[in-house]
Amino acid sequence: MSRYRLLALDLDGTLISPDLRLDPRDVEALQRAESAGLRVVACTGRPFPGALPWTRRLGLEGPMVCYQGAQVRLPDGTMLLDHGLSHDVAMEVIRFARDRDLHVQAYSQDRLIVERDRPEAHWYAQHAGMELHFVPDLDQAMGPTTPKLVIVAASEVIEPLLPEVRERWAGRLQAATSMPQYLEFTSLQADKRQALAFLCRRWGVPEALTVAVGDGRNDQSMIEWAGRGYAVEGAAPEVVVAAGGRTVGRPGSGGIARLVDELLAANGGGDD
C-alpha cells in the first residue's frame, strides 16, 4: 500500500477554534506525523503575519500556504510562490464594495490596509492578529497587485453576494468564503489547490498520496484535488460533497489527532 506523504490542513475552523484555541491532542499528533515522515502543511487564508504565530505554536517549520494560496512562504518570510490579484481587477471589486457600503480591505507588503475606520475592520484585525493601517485611498496604497481582497460583513449579507460576484467576475478572479463573514477574492492562479500542487511538484509528491482537510468553501478546491479529502463537521454541504462525505470533528474534539492516527496506521504505523 502506498504511504500518504503530505497532510494539508486549513487553520481557522479546522485546527483553530472560534475562540482561537488549539487542541493539545492535535498539536501533539502533528508532531508525531512529521516524525513519521508525513509532511504537514498549513493552508490558510490568513496573511503571512497572521499565520506565522499559529504555525509556530503547531511546531511546523516547513513552507506554509497563506493568503488563500496567493503565496507560499517559508517561516523566515522567504517567498516561494506569489500570485497577486492585479490592480485593475482589484479596483473593480473595491468600487463594487464602496457602492454597496461594504467594508473591503487589501494587503500591501504584509500590511492590512483599509480606507475607513469601521467595526468590521477591527473585528477582522483582532481575529487575524493583524495591525490596521488606514490609508486615504486603496487605489494609491495597494500597489500593482494585492495577495487578496476581503469583504467583511454579516453572514446573511455575504451568502447572497457569493454567487453574484462569482458570476460578475467569472474567468477573471476567484471568490470564496473562508468564514461565514469573509468573502475573499484572489487571482485565478491563487487558491489552495494550486499552491499545494506547486509544493507537491517541488517535493516530488504524487497527488494520490496527499490528504487535505478544511471547513470553508475556500478549502473545496484542495479537498477535491487531494488523494483523500476531509471536511470538518458542519462545513457547507458542497465542501462535504467534495470530501466524498468524509468528515473530521470540529476543533477541540481531537478530530485531527484521530485522523493522524488513521493515516499513520495506513502507512504501516509510521515505520520506515
N, C-alpha and C positions, 0 to 999 in steps of 0.2 A: 504494500500500500504506500502511495506517495505521502510524504510528510508535508504538513502545512508549514509554510516558511514565512508568512507575513500576516500580521493581525493589525488591521486598520480600525481605529476607534475614534468616533466623534467624542467631543468633550462634554459640552453642556447638554444635559438631558440623557446622557449615556453613562458617563463617568462622574460628572459633577451634578449634584442635586440642585433643585431650585433654590435652596438656601445656601448654596456654594460650599458644599461639603463633599469630601471623598470618603468612600468606604475603605477602611484599612484592609479589608479582605481583598478588595480589588487591587489595591496598590501592591500588596504582597504577591498576589498572583501574577501580576505583570512582571515583577522581578523574577519569579520562577520561570515564566515564559521565555524571557530573554536569556536567562541562564541555560535554558534547554535549547537555545538556538532559534527560537521563533522571534523574528523581528517585530517589534511593536511600534506603530507609527500613529501619532496623534494627528487627526484630521479635523480641523476646526474652522469655523467661520471667524473665530476671534482674530483680531490683528496680532501680529507677532508680539508686541509688548504685553498684550493681554493674555496670550497663550503661554509665554515662557515660564511664568511663575508656576503654572499648573504642570507643565511637563517636568519641571524640576522636582515638584512635590511627588510626581509619579515615578521619578527616577529614570526618566527617558533621556538618553544622551544622543540619540541619532537625529536625523532630519525630521522636521515636522511640516505638515501641510497647514497653512494658515490663510486667512482672508478668503475662505471658501474655495481654496485651490488656486487662487491667483498667484500665490507664492509658495515655494518650498525653501525652507531656511534651516540652517544649522543653528544649534543653540547659541553660538557666538555671533549670530546675525548674518553669517555668510549666505549669500543668495545663490541658490541652485537653479531656481526657475522663477520667472517673473512675467506674468501676462496681465497687464493692467487694462482697464476699460478706457477707451480713447476719450479724449477731452470733449469732442463734439457730441458723441453719443451720451456721455455723462451729463452734459449740459441739457440735453433734451429731457432726461429724467429729472434733473433738478428743476427745470421750468415746469414740468408736469406736477411735481410736488408743490412748488410755490403756488401754482394756480389753484390748488386744492387746499391750501393752508395746512400742508402736512410737513412734519419735521423730516428733513433729509440731511444726511451727513456724508462727508467724504474723508479721504485719508491722503496725507502727503508726508513722505519720509517718516512713516510710522507715527504721525501725529493725527489725532482725531480732530477734524475741523468742521465747524458749524457757523452759520451766519447769525442765528437768533438764539437768545437765551430762553429756552423752553424747558418745561419739566421733562419732556421725553429725552432731551439731550442729557440731563443729569441722571435720569434713571439708567440710561444705557451706559454712561460713563462709569457709574458705580458698579453696575453688573460686570462690565468688561474689565474693570480695573485700569481705566484709561483716564488721562487728564484731558479736559476740554480745552480747545483752542478756538477762540472766537475770531472770525475774520469778517471784513466788510463785505466781501464778495467771493463766493466759491469759484466763480469763473476765473478770477485772478489768482487765487490762492492754491488751486488744485494742481496745477502743473499739466504736462502733456498727457499724463494718464493718472488714474487712481486705481488702487487694487480692487476696490468695490465701493458701491454706494449702499446706504441703508435708509429706508423709510421706517421710522418707528411710530407706531400708533396702536390703539387698542385692537385686539384680535378681530373684533366684529367689523372694524374698518379695513384691516389688512386682508381678510379672507376674500371678499369680493374683488379686491384690487388685483389679486394674483392672476386670474385668467385674463383680466383686461390688459395688464401690462405685458403678459406673455404674447397676446395677440398683437398688441401695438408694436412691439419690438422683435417680432419673430424673425429669426435669421440674423439679428444684429447684436443681441446680447442674451444673457441667461438671467432668469429671475426665479427665485425660490424663497420659501420661508425657512428660516433656521429655527426660530422660536415663534410662537403664535403672534408676537408683537413686532417681529422683524421681517421686513420684505427687502431682500438683498439682491443687488444687481452686479453681475460680473461680465467680463468679456466672454465671447463664445469659446475661447480656448481655456477658460478658467472654471473648472469645477473639481470636485474631489476625485472623481473617476480619472480624469486626465492627469491630475497630479500624481495619483497612485501609479498609473501606467508608466509615467516618467520614472518614478523610483524603481519600479519593477524592471524596466529596461536597464537602468543603471546597475542594478544588482543581479540581473540575470534570473529573476524570479518569475516563473510562469504564472499567468493569470489564474490557472486552475488551482494553484497552491496558495491562494490568498483567501483571507476571511475579512469581511467588513461588517461593522456594527454601527448603527445610528438610529436616531429617533425623528429627524426632520426631513422635510422634502428636499433639503439641500444634500441629504445623505443618500437619496434614492439612486443617484447615478452610480455611486461606488458600490452600493449594495447589489444592484443588478449586475454590475461588471464582475465582481469578485467571484472566485470559485465557489464560495459559500457566503451568503449574506444573512444577516440577522437584523430584525427591527426590535427596538425597545418596546415593551408592553405599553399600550396606549398611544403608539405612533399613529399617524394618519393612515387610513386604510390603504392608500396606494403604496405607502412605504412597506407595510406588512405584506402586500402582494408582491412587491419587488423582492422581498426576502423569502418568497415561497412559503409564507406562513410561519417561518421560524422566528421565534422571539426570545429575548432575554429579559430578565427582571429589571425594573427601574433602579436608578441609583439608590444605594442604601440597602438593597436586597441581597447583595452578594452575587448578582447575576453575572457580572463579568468574570468573577472568580470561578463560578461553576463552568462557564464556557471555557475558560483556560484549562480547567481540569479535563474537560471533554476533548479539547484539541490535543493536549499533551498525551492523553490516553490513546487517541487515534494515531499519534505519532510514535507510539510504542513506549509511552512513559517518559519521553524526552531523552532516552538513552541514545547515544550515537552508535 
